[in-house]
Amino acid sequence: MCAKPIVSVQNLVKSYDSGFTALKNVSLDIEEGEIIALLGPNGAGKTTLISTICGIIVPTSGSVTVGGHDTLAEYRAARKMIGLVPQEVNLEPFEKVINTVRFSRGLFGMGRDDAYLDRLLGQLSLSDKRDQKILTLSGGMKRRVLIAKALSHQPKVLFLDEPTAGVDVELRKDMWEIIADLKKNGTTIILTTHYIEEAEAIADRIGVINKGEILLVEEKSALMARMGRKQLRIELSAPIDTVPEALAARGLERAPDGRALIFTYDTRAERTGITSLLNEVQKAGLQMSDLQTRQSSLEEIFVDLVKEPS
């Protein structure tokens, strides 16, 4: 029998007086110790969902439990289990790093524990910044302080709302390593992101949300295997102006420069037909110089899921 999910969202609705519905009957279970990435375009409902789970927004209907605690009926117990790293960097500029983190711990009624906070700052490469004022820190270091604040009271669940928005590629990869280390320590992590490669790099499961609805939640590898497509690129020794009729009937398309034929096929199919296809190319009198295959990226899958119907 499976253990209860650490976060359980059931039939969540959030509507406003204007008539706008930000969340439409959202249900989602999050297992302890996993990293789940929520992908969605601007206005999809990602931040509204996180804010509702964290108790910042009151839902119109539905329920949320964190560690078995209802976020409305047992607000304090539920909120104590949650750490939230917001998208905006909002820190007291003249306060020292260590005092900022201590204050956050105290807000949750936790006793002083400098040994824990020192370990936390070390884990986030902030040890040498502990006595510096926030205003002296770089943007990347300020983001690390936000994570330290969120983890100061030792929560079981960490929400990261666009954690690497606006940071450079090198720092983004540093943040991925930090998140991986947190997972090793047993922290459950839910992140929203606009960076598809971020989800592809670190998440165990992918959730796609659009217009307030969860379109799917699936294991990353299974999602890519189920929805991914492969392309076979047949490089030609000489360019062609048009695809021979017999090959066009098989679904081959001409590359823009005419120097290759492209065949897209489903990785789930029992037979791809590639062998007979290559024979057809030779029969058409075309000489092949090279063959290449590529798998659809998570970005392509995501775009397909959220695109408007034509």
N, C-alpha and C positions, 0 to 999 in steps of 0.2 A: 504494500500500500504506500502511495506517495505521500511525502510530508506536505503539510499545508503550505501554500505559497506565502512568502514573507510580505508581499503586497498583493492585495486582491481588489480589483475594481470591477463593480457589477452594475451594468445598466446605467451608466453615468450620463446625466444630461445637464447641460448648463445653458440656460436661455436668459436673455436680457429683455428689459421692458421695451426696447426698440423693436423686438420681434426677432432679433438675430439669435441663432442657436449656434454656440461655439463648439459644443460637444453633443453628439447625437447617439445616445444609447451605447456608450463605449464600455466594453468589458475587456479586462486584461489581467492575467495572473503572472506574477514575476517570482521566479524561484530564488531561494537564498543562494548567494554566492555567484550569481551570473552577471554578465554585462549585457544589457539590452540597449540597443540604439533605436531611437525613434526618429525616423526620417519623414520629412514633409516639407512642402513649399511654405513660403511666408503666409501666415494666416490660416494654416492648416489646423491649428488647435494644440500644437505641441506644448507651448508654455502654459496655456489654460489647463491642460491635463495635469502637468506637473504641479502647478499652483493649487489645483483642487486637491490632489493627493496630499500635498504639504499643509493643507488647511488654510491657505491664504485666500482662496476663493471658496465660497459656499455653493455646493451644487444645487441645481433646481430639483433633481431627483436622483435616485441611485445611491450606492453606498461604496465606501472605501475602507478597507482595514489594512493596518500596517502592524505586522507581528501579532495579528489577532485582535488588535485594538481598533475600534471604530473611530474614524477621524473626527466625528462630530460628538458622539456620546462620551468618548474617552480621549479627548483632544490632547491633554498633557502627555499621557502615556504614549500615544501614537507619535506626537511631534518629537518626543525625546529620542525616538528611534531613527529620526530622519536628519540628515545633513543636506543642506541646499547650497549649491554654488550658483549664484545668479549670473545672468549674462553681463549685466552692467557691473563695472568695477566701482563700488561705492564704499570707500574706506576713509576713516578719519586721518587726514594727511599728517597731522602733527603728533600722532600717537606712535609709540614704539611697537614693533612687530609683536614682541612677547606679550605686551599689555593688551593689545588688540585680541590676541588669541585667548588670553586668560579671561578677558571680559566675556567673550562668547561662551566659554565654558561655564562661567558663573551664571549666565542668563538661564541655563538649564538646571540650575540648582546643584551643579556638580561641585564637589569639594576641590580645593587646590591640589594639583598634582603636577608639579614642575618636571618630575622625571618623565612622565608621559608626554608632556608638551615638548620637552627637549628632544625626545625620540621622534616625535611627529615633525618637528622643524628639521631635524636631520634627514628624515625620509624625503622631505620636500626640498632639500638643498637650501635650507634657510637658516642653518645654525649660525653662520657668520653674519647674518642680518638681524639676529634676534633683538639687538638693542638699537637698531637703526630706526629712524622715523619713516613712516610710510612714504612721505613725499620724496624721499631720496631713492626710492626703488624704481627699477625699470617696469615697464608694463607687464612683462612676463613674470617678474618676481611678485608683483601685486596679485596676479592670478594665483600664484602659489599660496599667498597669504589668504586669499579667499577660500582655497581648499583647506588650509590649516584651520581657519575659523569654523568651517563646516564640519570638520572632523574633531574639533576640540572636545566635544562632549561624548566622544566614542559611539557615534551612531552605527546602526547595523545597515542602514540604507543610505546611499549617497546619490543625490540628484545633481547632474551637471547640465546646466542649460547653456548650450553653445560654448563649451569650455575653451575652445581654441579660436573663437571668432576674433579676427583682427591680429592674430599673432603670426610670426614668420614660420616658415616650414620647419626650421631646426627646432624651435621651441615647441611646435606642435608635436613633433616626434618625442621630445622630452616628456610632454604631458601624457602621451600614449604610454610611455614607460611607467610613469607615476600611477596611472590608472591600472595598468597590469599588476603592479606591486600591491596596490590596494586590494585587488581581487584575490591575490595570493594570501592576503591576511584575512580573507573571509568577508570582505565588504561587498554588499550587493550594489551594483552601479547601474543607474539609468541615465543615459545621456541623450540630449537632443543635439542634432548637428545638421549643418548644411553641407558639410564636407563628406561626400560619399565615400572617399578613400578612408576616412576616419572610421566609419562603420565597418568597412571591409577589413580594416587592419585589426580592430580590437574587439568587436562585438561577438558574443556567442549567438545572440538572436537579433533579428531585424524586425522592427515594427514599422509599418508604413501608415501614416495618417494623412488624410486629405479631407478638407471641408468638414472637419469635426467627426469624421468616421474612421475607424481602424479598418484599413483595407486588408491587411494580413499581419500576422506575427508568426515568424518561422525561423528555424535554425538557419544560420547564414549559409552554411555549405549546402543544405537541402534546398534552400531557395534558389541558389545559383544553379544547382543541378537540375531543378525542376523547371525553372523559367529561362535558364540560359540557352543561348543558341550558339552554334559554332559556324564560323565561316571558313570555307575552303577557297583560297585564292590561287588560281592557276595562272602562273606567269607564262607569257607567250614569247617566243623568239622574235616575232614580228607583230606590230600593232594591227588591229582589225578595226574596220569602220562600223560594222554591224555584227550582231551575234547570228550565226547560222540558225536557220529555222528549227532544225532538229534539236539544237542545244537550248534555244530559247524556250522550247516546249518543255524541257527538263528543268527550267527555272534558273538557268545561268544568266547572269547579267554582265554587261561590259563595264569594265572600270573606266573612269572618266578619260584616262589617257589612251585607252584602247589596247594597252599592253597586258591586260589580265582579264580573266573571267572570274566572277564571284559566284559561289554557290553557298547558300545559307541552308543549314539543316538542323533538325531537332536532335539534341543529344540523347533524348529518351527513346527515340525510334529504334526498333530492333534491327532494322536494315537502313543504312543511310543511302545506299545506291551509288556510293562513290566509285567503286570499282568499275561498274558498267558505264558510269558517267565519263570516266577517263578514257574508256574505250571509244565512246561516242566522239570525244574531242579529237582523238587520233583519226577516226573515220572521216571527220569533217575536214581533214587535211591540215589541222593546226598543230604546230610543233610546240611542245611544252618545254620551258627552260627551268621552272622551279615550282614547288608546291609549298604553301604555307597555310596553317590553320590558326585561328584565334577564337577565344571564348568571349561571350558577351560579358561585359563588366557589370558590377552591381549598379553603376550609374545608368547604364542603358536599360536595365530591368526596372529601375526606379522611374525613369522617364516614361517608360511604357505604361506603368501602373497609374501614374497621376495625370497623364496627358488628357486633354479634353477630347471627347469624341468629335470626329469631323462631320 
